[in-house]
């Protein structure tokens, strides 16, 4: 299956680079991340079209066959112009539906408010990456239901391998040696660069750290990766999307996801 969405193409490319297997079939893609079985969006099906009500049992069977030990079910749909209502058949059987806004820019503007007294740099040392894990745990806490700290450490290890291979970079904003905010930026093929995990510690929000990092990471990708288009995926109902628009990003696609997590 040829994937249409830039968001899904970049997701699959990064997963494959980090060690996941990506199996393209005529009607869907199967993604497996054996090193992190609790990674919902590393172990999922990507469908060509949103399922009709009559199709849902068949796709649940396909998922169960592909992931016999999984306690979750995660299904993406490759529909760049899709809407949340397209996944109603999955919502009706207990799935949580998410429609993220895919944003792109060919240049990134500097933030209107400069960040003072903070050092922005690439993550390099063991301590830097340990702080990347600590920051993520501080940001999500109890919401890391799919494996908690173990999941976070495994994913950070995969991210570090990608960075060490030259596929991307991870930047952090540090104050007095403590990492307050961070994000990743990676080559994603077709002269695309994809942002990953823009995170700011709850006690450091409102200081413009994320905007400064997005700007500097974008410049890094354009200058060092040969990227021509920057891609970032945002929750349309969260305040970060306003920051991205101020930096020059424009809405370009929708990324549809459906998740049935353990216990739901």
VEXTI-802969 format. One record per residue (C-alpha): x, y, z; residue in three letters. Coordinates in nm, 2 decimals. Layout:
N
      X      Y      Z type
      X      Y      Z  ALA
...
//
This chain:
264
      X      Y      Z type
   0.00   0.00   0.00  UNK
   0.13   0.34  -0.10  UNK
   0.09   0.59   0.19  UNK
  -0.05   0.93   0.09  UNK
  -0.02   1.13   0.41  UNK
   0.31   1.31   0.48  UNK
   0.24   1.26   0.85  UNK
   0.20   0.88   0.82  UNK
   0.49   0.85   0.57  UNK
   0.72   1.03   0.81  UNK
   0.59   0.82   1.10  UNK
   0.66   0.50   0.92  UNK
   1.00   0.61   0.80  UNK
   1.11   0.70   1.15  UNK
   0.97   0.38   1.30  UNK
   1.15   0.17   1.03  UNK
   1.48   0.36   1.09  UNK
   1.45   0.29   1.47  UNK
   1.41  -0.08   1.42  UNK
   1.04  -0.14   1.37  UNK
   0.92  -0.36   1.08  UNK
   0.68  -0.20   0.83  UNK
   0.49  -0.45   0.62  UNK
   0.30  -0.30   0.32  UNK
   0.00  -0.50   0.21  UNK
  -0.26  -0.41  -0.06  UNK
  -0.52  -0.27   0.18  UNK
  -0.32  -0.19   0.49  UNK
   0.02  -0.16   0.66  UNK
   0.13  -0.36   0.96  UNK
   0.38  -0.19   1.19  UNK
   0.55  -0.40   1.46  UNK
   0.80  -0.28   1.72  UNK
   0.92  -0.60   1.90  UNK
   1.15  -0.41   2.12  UNK
   0.86  -0.21   2.28  UNK
   0.54  -0.41   2.26  UNK
   0.36  -0.15   2.48  UNK
   0.42   0.12   2.22  UNK
   0.07   0.17   2.09  UNK
   0.18   0.36   1.78  UNK
   0.47   0.13   1.72  UNK
   0.24  -0.17   1.70  UNK
  -0.06  -0.09   1.48  UNK
  -0.25  -0.12   1.16  UNK
  -0.27   0.16   0.90  UNK
  -0.57   0.13   0.68  UNK
  -0.62   0.27   0.33  UNK
  -0.98   0.37   0.41  UNK
  -1.18   0.43   0.72  UNK
  -1.38   0.11   0.80  UNK
  -1.75   0.09   0.75  UNK
  -1.95  -0.06   1.04  UNK
  -1.96  -0.40   0.87  UNK
  -1.58  -0.40   0.82  UNK
  -1.49  -0.35   1.19  UNK
  -1.50  -0.72   1.30  UNK
  -1.28  -0.82   1.01  UNK
  -1.02  -0.55   1.10  UNK
  -1.03  -0.65   1.47  UNK
  -0.95  -1.01   1.35  UNK
  -0.66  -0.88   1.13  UNK
  -0.52  -0.69   1.43  UNK
  -0.55  -0.99   1.66  UNK
  -0.38  -1.22   1.41  UNK
  -0.09  -0.96   1.36  UNK
  -0.05  -0.89   1.74  UNK
  -0.17  -1.20   1.93  UNK
  -0.03  -1.09   2.26  UNK
  -0.14  -0.72   2.24  UNK
  -0.37  -0.59   2.51  UNK
  -0.45  -0.28   2.30  UNK
  -0.59  -0.22   1.95  UNK
  -0.45   0.07   1.75  UNK
  -0.57   0.16   1.40  UNK
  -0.46   0.45   1.19  UNK
  -0.63   0.56   0.86  UNK
  -0.44   0.72   0.57  UNK
  -0.69   0.99   0.49  UNK
  -0.51   1.33   0.46  UNK
  -0.85   1.51   0.42  UNK
  -1.03   1.29   0.68  UNK
  -1.26   1.39   0.96  UNK
  -1.32   1.24   1.31  UNK
  -1.67   1.13   1.19  UNK
  -1.50   0.90   0.95  UNK
  -1.40   0.68   1.24  UNK
  -1.75   0.66   1.40  UNK
  -1.78   0.29   1.33  UNK
  -1.47   0.24   1.56  UNK
  -1.59   0.49   1.82  UNK
  -1.92   0.29   1.84  UNK
  -1.72  -0.02   1.96  UNK
  -1.52   0.16   2.23  UNK
  -1.23   0.32   2.05  UNK
  -1.10   0.66   2.14  UNK
  -1.08   0.87   1.83  UNK
  -0.81   1.13   1.76  UNK
  -0.79   1.37   1.47  UNK
  -0.46   1.56   1.48  UNK
  -0.37   1.86   1.27  UNK
  -0.07   1.81   1.04  UNK
   0.12   2.13   0.98  UNK
   0.39   2.22   0.74  UNK
   0.63   2.51   0.67  UNK
   0.91   2.58   0.43  UNK
   1.07   2.83   0.67  UNK
   1.02   2.89   1.04  UNK
   0.99   3.23   1.19  UNK
   1.16   3.34   1.51  UNK
   0.94   3.35   1.81  UNK
   0.80   3.69   1.90  UNK
   0.92   3.66   2.26  UNK
   1.29   3.57   2.30  UNK
   1.38   3.32   2.57  UNK
   1.65   3.46   2.81  UNK
   1.88   3.28   3.05  UNK
   1.84   2.94   2.89  UNK
   2.09   2.74   2.69  UNK
   1.96   2.56   2.38  UNK
   2.18   2.27   2.27  UNK
   2.19   1.92   2.12  UNK
   2.16   1.63   2.36  UNK
   2.48   1.43   2.37  UNK
   2.57   1.28   2.70  UNK
   2.42   1.00   2.91  UNK
   2.29   1.26   3.15  UNK
   2.13   1.45   2.87  UNK
   1.93   1.15   2.76  UNK
   1.84   1.06   3.12  UNK
   1.70   1.41   3.16  UNK
   1.50   1.35   2.84  UNK
   1.33   1.05   3.01  UNK
   1.28   1.25   3.33  UNK
   1.12   1.54   3.14  UNK
   0.88   1.31   2.96  UNK
   0.77   1.14   3.28  UNK
   0.72   1.48   3.44  UNK
   0.50   1.59   3.14  UNK
   0.28   1.29   3.12  UNK
   0.29   1.12   3.46  UNK
  -0.01   0.89   3.50  UNK
  -0.11   0.93   3.14  UNK
   0.18   0.70   3.04  UNK
  -0.05   0.41   3.09  UNK
   0.11   0.20   2.81  UNK
   0.42   0.08   3.00  UNK
   0.50   0.40   3.20  UNK
   0.87   0.44   3.27  UNK
   0.98   0.13   3.09  UNK
   0.80   0.24   2.77  UNK
   0.95   0.59   2.80  UNK
   1.31   0.45   2.84  UNK
   1.27   0.21   2.55  UNK
   1.14   0.48   2.32  UNK
   1.42   0.73   2.43  UNK
   1.68   0.45   2.36  UNK
   1.53   0.42   2.01  UNK
   1.54   0.79   1.96  UNK
   1.90   0.81   2.07  UNK
   2.00   0.53   1.83  UNK
   1.84   0.74   1.55  UNK
   2.03   1.05   1.65  UNK
   2.36   0.86   1.68  UNK
   2.30   0.72   1.33  UNK
   2.28   1.07   1.19  UNK
   1.91   1.05   1.11  UNK
   1.82   1.35   1.33  UNK
   1.88   1.55   1.64  UNK
   1.73   1.61   1.98  UNK
   1.75   1.96   2.13  UNK
   1.70   2.07   2.49  UNK
   1.65   2.39   2.67  UNK
   1.86   2.39   2.99  UNK
   1.87   2.62   3.29  UNK
   2.12   2.57   3.56  UNK
   2.19   2.22   3.41  UNK
   1.83   2.11   3.42  UNK
   1.65   2.03   3.10  UNK
   1.32   2.22   3.10  UNK
   1.20   2.16   2.74  UNK
   1.30   1.94   2.45  UNK
   1.21   1.80   2.11  UNK
   1.34   1.59   1.83  UNK
   1.38   1.67   1.46  UNK
   1.45   1.39   1.20  UNK
   1.50   1.34   0.83  UNK
   1.18   1.18   0.70  UNK
   1.25   1.13   0.32  UNK
   1.13   1.34   0.03  UNK
   1.32   1.64   0.17  UNK
   1.09   1.63   0.48  UNK
   1.19   1.69   0.84  UNK
   0.96   1.57   1.11  UNK
   0.93   1.71   1.46  UNK
   0.89   1.46   1.75  UNK
   0.76   1.50   2.11  UNK
   0.77   1.88   2.18  UNK
   0.77   1.87   2.57  UNK
   0.80   2.14   2.84  UNK
   0.81   2.07   3.21  UNK
   0.48   2.18   3.37  UNK
   0.66   2.42   3.60  UNK
   0.84   2.59   3.31  UNK
   0.55   2.65   3.07  UNK
   0.46   2.99   2.95  UNK
   0.82   3.11   2.91  UNK
   0.84   3.06   2.53  UNK
   1.07   2.76   2.55  UNK
   0.88   2.54   2.31  UNK
   0.86   2.81   2.05  UNK
   1.23   2.88   2.07  UNK
   1.31   2.51   2.03  UNK
   1.08   2.47   1.74  UNK
   1.24   2.76   1.56  UNK
   1.60   2.65   1.63  UNK
   1.52   2.28   1.54  UNK
   1.36   2.40   1.21  UNK
   1.67   2.60   1.12  UNK
   1.89   2.31   1.21  UNK
   1.69   2.08   0.98  UNK
   1.69   2.32   0.69  UNK
   2.06   2.40   0.72  UNK
   2.20   2.05   0.81  UNK
   1.95   1.79   0.67  UNK
   1.88   1.94   0.33  UNK
   1.51   1.95   0.43  UNK
   1.27   2.18   0.23  UNK
   0.95   2.11   0.42  UNK
   0.91   2.09   0.80  UNK
   0.63   1.87   0.94  UNK
   0.48   1.89   1.28  UNK
   0.16   1.72   1.42  UNK
  -0.05   1.90   1.67  UNK
  -0.36   1.85   1.88  UNK
  -0.61   2.10   1.73  UNK
  -0.76   2.17   2.08  UNK
  -0.43   2.24   2.26  UNK
  -0.26   2.58   2.29  UNK
   0.06   2.46   2.12  UNK
  -0.10   2.48   1.78  UNK
  -0.13   2.86   1.82  UNK
   0.25   2.87   1.88  UNK
   0.32   2.67   1.57  UNK
   0.10   2.90   1.36  UNK
   0.28   3.20   1.49  UNK
   0.61   3.04   1.38  UNK
   0.48   3.01   1.02  UNK
   0.33   2.66   1.02  UNK
   0.01   2.61   0.82  UNK
  -0.26   2.34   0.84  UNK
  -0.21   2.09   0.56  UNK
  -0.36   1.75   0.66  UNK
  -0.55   1.55   0.92  UNK
  -0.40   1.24   1.09  UNK
  -0.67   1.00   1.20  UNK
  -0.61   0.75   1.48  UNK
  -0.83   0.51   1.68  UNK
  -0.72   0.34   2.00  UNK
  -0.87   0.09   2.23  UNK
  -0.64   0.07   2.53  UNK
  -0.63  -0.20   2.80  UNK
  -0.93  -0.17   3.03  UNK
  -1.14   0.04   2.80  UNK
//
